[in-house]
Every structure is written in structure tokens, then in C-alpha cells.
Amino acid sequence: TMKRLKLLLVSLLCLPSLVSANGKNGLVNMQKVILTVEEGKTARQDLEKEIKEKEGTLRAQKAKLDKLNKDWKEKAPLLSEEARLKKQQEFQEKFLELRKSEMAFQNEIKRKEAQATQKIAMKVQKIVKNIAEKQNLDAVHETSSSGLLYLKNPVDLTDKVIAEYNAQGKKKVDKKYKDLSKKNSSKTSTLK
């Protein structure tokens, strides 16, 4: 589409200014990072669990709707025209309600997925900056969305980013446990 074409052209025009001829450049596969870091795995597991639960609920609603439709079809010849139309309208309203519920759930899942991805991406950006500065890189590109088609001898930072991300997450968890232990030990010492 036209918008994507313009974005690609702008990316390609800006590319020479982003990539210096003699500079060192890095790459990060953001999708791999998001799918590999512990926070990403946990978010994905939580979403999958929520999806399974909701799918069960939606299947049950669909089964009730199918039964209602079957009953309506069996009784339709015995009903008056007015009663048939009323039952048909009732079925259509419930059917539309089910579809609306399914669409709302899909949108909710997309929103939650985007939130989790954005949260991880913001942390990754800081980690990439630190690694790039330590390795004296001039630029770091995301492999799937930058419009980058070729880069001579890039430094792939993906695995380092994943390791650093998980290490930072572990440090935070360890700090929480230490803080919790200190609180508990101070409580027990005041009780003695």
C-alpha cells in the first residue's frame, strides 16, 4: 500500500546516514528477544491460558446456540408465522451477541499482547544502548522492521540482549526476596 511504500522509501533514503561506511553496526532480532526472555514467555503463557479458558466459554455458548437453532428448526413447522419470526429473531440476536463477544475477546488479547511487547521493547532499548556503547557500535538495527537489506559484518546482539534482560529480571527478583527476608527477620527480632 502507499503508506508502506513511503515508509520504505524514507527508510532507504535515511539508511546511508544511519550506517557509516567505516563504523561497526549491530543487529537485534526483536521477535526472538520477545519470545525468548522470561517475561515474554510468562506473558505468552498467561495469554494462552486466558485464550483456552475463554474458548471453552465461547464453545459452551455456541453449543447452546446450536441447540436453540436445532430446536427452532424442529418446531418451526408447528409454530405460527409470528412465533417463527420471533424465534428466528431471538436466535439471530444471540448469534450476533456471540460474534460480538468473540471479536471483543480477540481485540482484548491483541491489546494485552501489544502491552506486553511494548513493555519488553522499552527495556530492550535501554539494554541495547548499554551494550552498543560498551562495544563502541555506531548503530544498531532491528532485523525485521528497519528496511535493512544488507549490512557488512554486523554484530548480532540478540543473544547478549536476551541474557542481559533475563539477568536484570533475576536481579530484581533476588532483591525482592532479600528485602522480604529483611522485613521478616526484623519482625521476628522485635517479637522476641
ZICORCOR-V345001 format. One record per helix or strand of 2 or more residues. SS is the DSSP state (h for helix, s for strand). FROM is the first residue (numbers start at 0). LEN is the number of residues. Records with the same first field share a line. If there is no record, write none. Layout:
# ZICORCOR-V345001
SS = FROM-LEN + FROM-LEN
This chain:
# ZICORCOR-V345001
h = 1-17 + 29-7 + 37-41 + 80-54 + 157-34
s = 24-4 + 138-4 + 154-2
